[in-house]
Amino acid sequence: MPAATTLITPAENRFFLLSERARRRTTLQQISALLRAHVTVKADSDFLKPTVRNLILQDHGQWLTDCSHEWQLLASLPYVVNPNESRQAWHHCELCHKPVRYEYHVQNKHNHRELIVGSECVKKFMNAETRYLMVITTEDNFYAVAQYQTLTTAVPTVPTIMFAQPWLPQLPAEQAPQARKLRQTTTQTVTTYLKRRTKQLPLQELKPAEQTYQRLVHDEQAVIEAAERAARQAIVTNQQQRQAQAQQSAVKAEQTLRQSHAYQRYLQQLAAIIVMRPERPMAKQQFEKITPPVTERPLVNSYQFGQMVTEYRQTGKIQVRRLAMLDHQFVAALNQVTQQLDEQQTTRFYDDVFNSCWGWQYHQQATQRADWEHLLTTRWGQSLSLAWFEQLAMQTTMPQTQQWFADNADSGMQAALQQRLAAHEDRQPIARDRMTRSELRQFCLREQPAAPTLEAFEQVFDQQYQLPVDRQATAHETLAYYYIARQYQGDHQRALQQLNWLLKV
């Protein structure tokens, strides 16, 4: 690099412009117009953009190297010494424009343009091969350049062995001394050949060197290929690891989603609509009111849900095989939840028919009638009537009941009620295994006024409900609080506050 503030000298400018092929093949092409417009480029030049300044600072050295390989000494007339002692009679270097007595003639390898260059510019701008030949041509053999070109035509690997940089960089470390020895002996052989004028090529002397070089190149290539294979394998391994991690993350996220309360609640909400078997427009309206869990893409859209409702109404299953975009696990889970809910509701309906007609003891006829009216609103009871329930409740013996079934009940109703009568011949209540808060309220309002004691109150509850142990115990405690509160006419809220205070002690 020239002076600190000068990025490109006039000599470098001309050298870059004359080295046409190298200029076009490198980033030097990006500043060709600038070189033609400005002979000298300085770091503080007004016309120099910061991006161009950075490019020059970064690539300047490589530009000189690339351009130097485009030139060689002219074989027919490598140099001339001007016999005149006067500087005014000397030719000027075509790069630096200084007068030179020792004229070196260089030629562009591609367009064959010839230049007269001084020794200093040869040293500065030409590559190691040209500088090497310059010394031998000047000091020992004027015809060295021509002999060298003849030799390299016969043995093309000579320039590489002597001057390539970097020199076999990927060669195993244990073979590096052999490579250095090869370069040294080859250089000695070629130098000996060039220092005297001769037509006898040292082919026999160079043959071992060429064989050694080919072997070293093969070994280096093996190292390069092994490194490339290792790099490719590392990329593949890394990709596989990332894919495995992504898959594990996706599986974990999916498991977390499917185990989440939001997902299970969503399935229950969808199933609650499907089991009612509504028409598609109504199903879509109800679907739009449901908030789905947060996912990358919707689990199901309105159209797909409408297809599910129609299919379940027709077949009793949810498969939607024609909707390939749906998550099959989601479809299977929704089908399972829907069928379970449908079965639970169906079982609950027939249990309620049995209990409302025979199992439960009603203290008021209006309460029994209200239960029947509720059953009539379900999809199973739409073909029934209050008179039907009243007549069924009057059948107190098995023969009467069987005959009445034959005359007034369809096959599904007959099978369901006969199954329950067989399991409960004494027509005691069929206990429920789940209970909502509204059902608890209804039970308390219906049974507490008629219960003479808390024990009797709880006994009736146990006949009608058989919940899991912990929930049954909680229900008993709730019933006890309720029963006592109903027996007490004071301030319930204040009493509860004191109770909470006592329980915290």
Phi, psi and omega per residue, in radians:
M1 nan 2.344 3.123
P2 -1.212 -2.765 -3.100
A3 -0.883 2.701 -2.983
A4 -0.979 -0.657 -3.070
T5 -1.580 -0.180 -3.136
T6 -1.730 2.074 -3.124
L7 -1.527 -0.705 3.135
I8 -2.386 2.078 3.123
T9 -1.402 2.895 3.079
P10 -1.009 -0.697 3.136
A11 -1.124 -0.748 3.106
E12 -1.126 -0.673 3.120
N13 -1.001 -0.877 -3.124
R14 -1.135 -0.676 3.141
F15 -1.097 -0.743 3.126
F16 -1.122 -0.763 -3.102
L17 -1.202 -0.606 -3.135
L18 -1.316 -0.440 3.128
S19 -1.499 1.272 -2.909
E20 -1.147 -0.791 -3.075
R21 -1.164 -0.791 3.126
A22 -1.091 -0.667 -3.140
R23 -1.102 -0.710 -3.098
R24 -1.282 -0.387 -3.068
R25 -1.696 -0.014 -3.104
T26 -2.199 3.129 3.107
T27 -1.178 -0.131 3.071
L28 -1.042 -0.482 3.136
Q29 -1.031 -0.502 -3.083
Q30 -1.180 -0.363 -3.117
I31 -2.029 0.336 -3.132
S32 -1.015 -0.797 -3.134
A33 -1.104 -0.679 3.123
L34 -1.122 -0.694 -3.140
L35 -1.127 -0.663 3.139
R36 -1.246 -0.539 -3.080
A37 -1.482 -0.452 -3.039
H38 -2.371 2.062 -3.107
V39 -1.171 -0.720 -3.132
T40 -2.044 2.403 3.110
V41 -2.119 2.073 3.126
K42 -1.928 2.796 -3.090
A43 -1.105 -0.515 -3.103
D44 -1.822 0.327 3.119
S45 -1.111 2.402 -3.103
D46 -1.108 -0.565 -3.064
F47 -1.418 -0.110 -3.018
L48 -1.559 2.078 3.089
K49 -1.365 2.636 -3.135
P50 -1.003 -0.666 -3.121
T51 -1.161 -0.656 3.121
V52 -1.223 -0.693 3.099
R53 -1.026 -0.789 3.133
N54 -1.117 -0.650 3.117
L55 -1.107 -0.771 -3.140
I56 -1.114 -0.802 3.138
L57 -1.063 -0.600 -3.073
Q58 -1.392 -0.710 -2.955
D59 -1.913 0.014 -3.041
H60 -0.980 -0.849 -3.112
G61 -1.094 -0.711 -3.140
Q62 -1.195 -0.581 3.089
W63 -1.070 -0.800 3.136
L64 -1.050 -0.733 -3.140
T65 -1.136 -0.819 -3.115
D66 -1.101 -0.728 -3.128
C67 -1.214 -0.556 -3.095
S68 -1.120 -0.509 -3.120
H69 -1.326 -0.092 -3.122
E70 -1.536 -0.109 -3.030
W71 -2.138 2.660 3.081
Q72 -2.587 2.782 3.069
L73 -1.173 2.507 3.128
L74 -1.263 2.094 -3.040
A75 -1.118 -0.671 -3.076
S76 -1.279 -0.483 -3.131
L77 -2.657 1.335 -3.039
P78 -1.153 -0.623 3.121
Y79 -2.727 2.789 3.109
V80 -2.417 2.422 3.065
V81 -1.832 2.084 -3.136
N82 -1.219 2.149 -3.085
P83 -1.290 -0.269 -3.078
N84 -1.368 2.376 -3.141
E85 -1.408 -0.301 -3.079
S86 -1.428 2.249 3.134
R87 -1.117 -0.462 -3.123
Q88 -1.185 -0.362 -3.130
A89 -1.590 -0.114 -3.111
W90 -1.398 2.634 3.008
H91 -1.320 2.792 3.131
H92 -1.742 2.508 3.037
C93 -1.088 2.316 -3.080
E94 -1.396 0.042 3.052
L95 -1.862 -0.959 -3.102
C96 -1.677 -0.180 3.108
H97 1.166 0.323 3.058
K98 -1.568 2.593 3.087
P99 -1.196 2.385 -3.098
V100 -2.296 2.365 3.081
R101 -1.497 -0.681 3.081
Y102 -1.609 1.842 -3.084
E103 -1.688 2.045 3.044
Y104 -1.737 2.237 -3.107
H105 -1.726 2.013 3.122
V106 -1.954 2.700 -3.061
Q107 -2.311 2.398 3.059
N108 -1.256 2.253 -3.060
K109 -1.155 -0.351 -3.001
H110 -1.837 -0.818 3.141
N111 -1.828 0.002 3.048
H112 1.103 0.368 3.063
R113 -1.223 2.416 -3.099
E114 -1.890 2.518 3.116
L115 -2.308 2.613 2.947
I116 -1.714 2.145 -3.044
V117 -2.284 2.426 3.081
G118 -1.326 2.870 -3.074
S119 -1.075 -0.644 -3.138
E120 -1.143 -0.693 3.118
C121 -1.261 -0.535 3.033
V122 -1.071 -0.803 -3.137
K123 -1.123 -0.592 -3.051
K124 -1.442 -0.718 -2.964
F125 -1.836 -0.370 -3.067
M126 -1.586 2.766 -3.079
N127 -1.406 3.106 -3.059
A128 -1.084 -0.632 3.140
E129 -1.084 -0.819 -3.133
T130 -1.154 -0.713 3.132
R131 -1.133 -0.671 3.099
Y132 -1.063 -0.821 -3.140
L133 -1.195 -0.566 3.115
M134 -1.047 -0.756 -3.114
V135 -1.144 -0.822 -3.101
I136 -1.169 -0.712 -3.140
T137 -1.096 -0.713 -3.092
T138 -1.283 -0.710 -2.974
E139 -1.693 -0.475 -2.977
D140 -2.185 -0.911 -2.950
N141 -2.507 1.959 -3.125
F142 -1.053 -0.463 -3.061
Y143 -1.686 0.248 -3.077
A144 -1.075 -0.652 -3.114
V145 -1.121 -0.785 3.127
A146 -1.112 -0.737 3.122
Q147 -1.111 -0.681 -3.129
Y148 -1.123 -0.732 3.131
Q149 -1.145 -0.650 3.081
T150 -1.115 -0.745 -3.129
L151 -1.144 -0.798 -3.090
T152 -1.219 -0.398 3.030
T153 -1.209 -0.668 3.137
A154 -1.359 -0.642 -3.123
V155 -2.228 1.486 -3.032
P156 -1.122 -0.287 -3.088
T157 -1.423 -0.159 -3.076
V158 -1.023 -0.885 -3.138
P159 -1.018 -0.665 3.137
T160 -1.141 -0.807 -3.125
I161 -1.071 -0.676 -3.037
M162 -1.458 -0.613 -2.919
F163 -2.222 -0.170 -3.053
A164 -1.035 2.348 3.076
Q165 -2.351 2.289 -0.099
P166 -1.256 2.730 -3.019
W167 -1.650 1.852 -3.133
L168 0.781 1.073 -3.003
P169 -1.163 -0.445 -3.093
Q170 -1.673 0.116 -3.134
L171 -1.160 2.461 3.094
P172 -0.956 2.533 -3.043
A173 -1.023 -0.606 -3.099
E174 -1.215 -0.276 3.133
Q175 -1.746 -0.053 -3.140
A176 -1.034 -0.744 3.096
P177 -1.041 -0.666 3.117
Q178 -1.116 -0.681 3.118
A179 -1.156 -0.719 3.108
R180 -1.122 -0.700 3.110
K181 -1.115 -0.692 3.114
L182 -1.064 -0.806 3.138
R183 -1.111 -0.721 -3.105
Q184 -1.133 -0.853 -3.099
T185 -1.192 -0.661 3.117
T186 -1.128 -0.743 3.119
T187 -1.087 -0.713 3.123
Q188 -1.112 -0.758 -3.128
T189 -1.112 -0.807 -3.118
V190 -1.173 -0.712 3.141
T191 -1.094 -0.753 3.101
T192 -1.044 -0.723 3.131
Y193 -1.148 -0.679 -3.037
L194 -1.395 -0.392 -3.027
K195 -1.289 -0.210 3.063
R196 -2.315 2.627 -3.107
R197 -1.311 2.159 -3.125
T198 -2.795 2.704 3.044
K199 -1.832 -0.053 -3.122
Q200 -1.461 1.931 -3.128
L201 -1.378 2.470 -3.135
P202 -1.445 0.929 -3.059
L203 -1.163 -0.725 -3.115
Q204 -1.142 -0.679 -3.141
E205 -1.195 -0.555 -3.091
L206 -1.529 -0.200 -3.084
K207 -1.051 -0.821 3.092
P208 -1.054 -0.658 3.141
A209 -1.118 -0.720 -3.141
E210 -1.141 -0.703 3.112
Q211 -1.134 -0.749 3.105
T212 -1.085 -0.728 3.138
Y213 -1.079 -0.788 -3.140
Q214 -1.076 -0.657 3.119
R215 -1.176 -0.729 3.120
L216 -1.149 -0.693 3.098
V217 -1.084 -0.721 3.115
H218 -1.090 -0.759 3.138
D219 -1.135 -0.721 3.122
E220 -1.134 -0.717 3.130
Q221 -1.095 -0.632 3.094
A222 -1.102 -0.710 3.104
V223 -1.132 -0.750 -3.135
I224 -1.091 -0.800 -3.131
E225 -1.126 -0.675 3.100
A226 -1.116 -0.719 3.115
A227 -1.141 -0.684 3.116
E228 -1.147 -0.729 3.099
R229 -1.091 -0.744 3.122
A230 -1.110 -0.688 3.125
A231 -1.147 -0.755 3.112
R232 -1.110 -0.718 3.125
Q233 -1.139 -0.658 3.108
A234 -1.112 -0.692 3.108
I235 -1.121 -0.789 3.137
V236 -1.085 -0.789 3.132
T237 -1.072 -0.759 3.131
N238 -1.096 -0.744 3.112
Q239 -1.108 -0.742 3.128
Q240 -1.104 -0.712 3.122
Q241 -1.122 -0.753 3.121
R242 -1.123 -0.717 3.114
Q243 -1.117 -0.732 3.127
A244 -1.118 -0.745 3.115
Q245 -1.115 -0.732 3.120
A246 -1.116 -0.699 3.132
Q247 -1.154 -0.746 3.105
Q248 -1.087 -0.731 3.118
S249 -1.110 -0.718 3.140
A250 -1.142 -0.740 3.129
V251 -1.121 -0.751 3.136
K252 -1.116 -0.748 3.122
A253 -1.106 -0.680 3.139
E254 -1.182 -0.726 3.106
Q255 -1.110 -0.737 3.116
T256 -1.070 -0.734 3.123
L257 -1.084 -0.853 -3.041
R258 -1.214 -0.391 3.107
Q259 -1.618 -0.095 -3.066
S260 -1.302 2.688 3.109
H261 -1.129 -0.663 -3.118
A262 -1.086 -0.715 -3.129
Y263 -1.182 -0.822 -3.136
Q264 -1.111 -0.679 3.115
R265 -1.140 -0.675 3.119
Y266 -1.090 -0.759 3.092
L267 -1.051 -0.759 -3.130
Q268 -1.112 -0.703 -3.136
Q269 -1.159 -0.740 3.106
L270 -1.139 -0.759 -3.132
A271 -1.089 -0.645 -3.137
A272 -1.087 -0.555 3.085
I273 -1.331 -0.778 -3.037
I274 -1.107 -0.730 -3.068
V275 -1.164 -0.343 3.095
M276 -1.350 -0.206 3.099
R277 0.935 0.888 -3.134
P278 -1.331 2.920 2.998
E279 -1.210 2.755 -3.022
R280 -1.023 -0.780 3.130
P281 -1.019 -0.754 3.126
M282 -1.154 -0.690 3.123
A283 -1.074 -0.721 3.134
K284 -1.148 -0.674 3.109
Q285 -1.090 -0.777 3.123
Q286 -1.181 -0.610 3.122
F287 -1.084 -0.712 -3.095
E288 -1.139 -0.338 -3.128
K289 -1.472 -0.166 -3.076
I290 -1.586 2.397 3.085
T291 -1.640 2.020 -3.104
P292 -1.387 2.836 3.034
P293 -1.198 2.771 -3.114
V294 -1.334 2.082 3.098
T295 -2.424 2.889 -3.134
E296 -1.075 -0.714 3.044
R297 -2.384 2.666 -3.060
P298 -0.987 2.450 3.089
L299 -1.166 -0.620 -3.140
V300 -2.767 2.513 3.088
N301 -1.845 3.128 -3.041
S302 -1.086 -0.747 -3.134
Y303 -1.113 -0.811 -3.125
Q304 -1.094 -0.680 3.131
F305 -1.141 -0.676 3.080
G306 -1.045 -0.678 3.081
Q307 -1.103 -0.694 3.129
M308 -1.104 -0.792 -3.117
V309 -1.062 -0.782 3.139
T310 -1.108 -0.773 -3.121
E311 -1.118 -0.734 -3.120
Y312 -1.186 -0.642 3.113
R313 -1.118 -0.561 -3.084
Q314 -1.539 -0.631 -2.998
T315 -2.080 -0.278 -3.065
G316 1.354 0.218 3.119
K317 -2.405 2.784 3.040
I318 -2.101 1.946 3.119
Q319 -2.225 -0.684 3.125
V320 0.655 0.968 -3.101
R321 -1.133 -0.434 -3.131
R322 -1.319 -0.270 3.128
L323 -1.677 1.436 -3.016
A324 -1.176 -0.392 -3.069
M325 -1.310 -0.240 -3.106
L326 -1.313 2.562 3.063
D327 -1.227 2.073 -3.058
H328 -1.133 -0.598 3.110
Q329 -1.158 -0.675 3.095
F330 -1.114 -0.766 3.137
V331 -1.082 -0.786 -3.135
A332 -1.106 -0.734 3.139
A333 -1.141 -0.723 3.131
L334 -1.151 -0.682 3.104
N335 -1.083 -0.759 -3.135
Q336 -1.131 -0.821 -3.133
V337 -1.108 -0.707 -3.129
T338 -1.131 -0.794 3.141
Q339 -1.144 -0.675 3.093
Q340 -1.108 -0.791 3.135
L341 -1.123 -0.710 3.116
D342 -1.074 -0.756 3.129
E343 -1.151 -0.719 3.117
Q344 -1.089 -0.789 -3.125
Q345 -1.167 -0.667 3.110
T346 -1.125 -0.799 3.111
T347 -1.068 -0.738 -3.135
R348 -1.095 -0.677 -3.137
F349 -1.089 -0.874 -3.094
Y350 -1.200 -0.592 3.040
D351 -1.087 -0.725 -3.124
D352 -1.200 -0.616 3.062
V353 -1.071 -0.817 3.131
F354 -1.072 -0.861 -3.075
N355 -1.157 -0.723 -3.079
S356 -1.229 -0.419 -3.141
C357 -1.635 -0.608 -3.041
W358 -2.312 -0.678 -2.938
G359 -1.284 -0.832 -3.060
W360 -1.508 2.565 3.040
Q361 -1.745 1.994 -3.119
Y362 -1.598 2.358 3.109
H363 -1.505 -0.330 3.089
Q364 -2.393 2.372 -3.129
Q365 -1.129 -0.517 -3.135
A366 -1.106 -0.597 3.128
T367 -1.168 -0.750 3.102
Q368 -1.111 -0.720 3.141
R369 -1.116 -0.661 3.113
A370 -1.112 -0.679 3.099
D371 -1.126 -0.710 3.122
W372 -1.135 -0.715 3.122
E373 -1.086 -0.642 3.088
H374 -1.134 -0.731 3.134
L375 -1.116 -0.549 3.131
L376 -1.181 -0.366 -3.129
T377 -1.432 -0.209 -3.137
T378 -1.394 2.875 -3.109
R379 -1.208 -0.373 3.118
W380 -1.421 -0.428 -3.041
G381 -1.765 0.128 -3.054
Q382 -1.161 -0.449 -3.142
S383 -1.609 0.013 -3.102
L384 -1.708 -3.093 -3.141
S385 -2.624 2.933 3.086
L386 -1.095 -0.665 3.126
A387 -1.092 -0.644 3.127
W388 -1.077 -0.792 3.131
F389 -1.145 -0.724 -3.131
E390 -1.071 -0.732 3.128
Q391 -1.173 -0.713 3.135
L392 -1.088 -0.704 -3.126
A393 -1.127 -0.407 -3.122
M394 -1.415 -0.199 -3.133
Q395 -1.466 1.819 -3.008
T396 -1.826 -0.242 3.119
T397 -1.996 2.754 -3.093
M398 -1.133 -0.772 3.117
P399 -1.054 -0.762 3.111
Q400 -1.041 -0.775 -3.096
T401 -1.111 -0.765 -3.128
Q402 -1.086 -0.753 3.138
Q403 -1.141 -0.693 -3.129
W404 -1.150 -0.700 3.085
F405 -0.998 -0.781 -3.086
A406 -1.077 -0.546 -3.080
D407 -1.616 -0.443 -2.921
N408 -2.255 -0.089 -3.072
A409 -2.144 2.526 3.080
D410 -1.322 3.030 -3.040
S411 -1.087 -0.672 -3.139
G412 -1.134 -0.770 3.122
M413 -1.135 -0.757 3.127
Q414 -1.020 -0.858 -3.087
A415 -1.089 -0.752 -3.097
A416 -1.155 -0.791 -3.101
L417 -1.290 -0.616 3.089
Q418 -1.126 -0.648 3.086
Q419 -1.083 -0.711 -3.128
R420 -1.281 -0.629 3.090
L421 -1.162 -0.611 3.113
A422 -1.173 -0.618 -3.135
A423 -1.437 -0.379 -3.108
H424 -2.316 1.233 -3.100
E425 -1.100 -0.516 3.119
D426 -1.425 0.001 3.102
R427 1.005 0.626 3.009
Q428 -1.336 2.785 -3.064
P429 -1.034 2.538 2.980
I430 -1.551 1.991 -3.048
A431 -1.209 2.438 3.067
R432 -1.470 2.557 -3.140
D433 -1.805 0.108 3.043
R434 -2.599 2.730 -3.051
M435 -2.638 2.362 3.057
T436 -1.645 2.937 -3.141
R437 -1.157 -0.640 3.119
S438 -1.163 -0.620 3.099
E439 -1.187 -0.637 3.084
L440 -1.104 -0.721 3.127
R441 -1.104 -0.797 3.142
Q442 -1.067 -0.721 3.125
F443 -1.066 -0.814 -3.108
C444 -1.109 -0.763 -3.134
L445 -1.131 -0.566 -3.083
R446 -1.459 -0.696 -2.956
E447 -1.741 -0.498 -3.056
Q448 -1.101 -0.749 -3.121
P449 -1.067 -0.503 -3.085
A450 -1.613 -0.105 -3.086
A451 -1.506 2.109 -3.122
P452 -1.247 -0.498 -3.120
T453 -2.428 2.901 3.077
L454 -1.108 -0.671 -3.142
E455 -1.070 -0.721 3.122
A456 -1.154 -0.674 3.108
F457 -1.052 -0.818 -3.132
E458 -1.229 -0.567 3.134
Q459 -1.128 -0.740 3.091
V460 -1.098 -0.699 3.119
F461 -1.073 -0.760 -3.129
D462 -1.137 -0.497 3.078
Q463 -1.233 -0.576 -3.056
Q464 -1.660 -0.384 -3.088
Y465 -2.373 2.313 3.018
Q466 -2.229 1.489 -3.091
L467 -1.554 2.966 2.992
P468 -0.941 2.667 -2.956
V469 -0.927 -0.828 -3.079
D470 -1.165 -0.673 3.138
R471 -1.276 -0.582 3.087
Q472 -1.130 -0.712 3.126
A473 -1.143 -0.722 3.109
T474 -1.104 -0.699 3.122
A475 -1.111 -0.710 3.110
H476 -1.063 -0.758 -3.138
E477 -1.138 -0.690 3.106
T478 -1.105 -0.760 3.123
L479 -1.082 -0.662 -3.140
A480 -1.130 -0.818 3.105
Y481 -1.042 -0.757 -3.101
Y482 -1.133 -0.791 -3.098
Y483 -1.076 -0.804 -3.128
I484 -1.125 -0.717 -3.134
A485 -1.100 -0.647 -3.140
R486 -1.241 -0.431 3.110
Q487 -1.425 -0.265 -3.057
Y488 -1.868 2.313 -3.031
Q489 -1.757 0.159 -3.069
G490 -1.477 -2.709 -3.107
D491 -1.486 1.773 -3.078
H492 -1.138 -0.701 -3.086
Q493 -1.117 -0.725 3.132
R494 -1.178 -0.693 3.107
A495 -1.093 -0.700 3.124
L496 -1.148 -0.644 3.101
Q497 -1.090 -0.755 3.121
Q498 -1.171 -0.642 3.111
L499 -1.105 -0.786 3.107
N500 -1.052 -0.677 3.111
W501 -1.119 -0.728 3.131
L502 -1.145 -0.674 -3.110
L503 -1.200 -0.387 3.133
K504 -1.405 -0.293 -3.089
V505 -1.214 nan nan
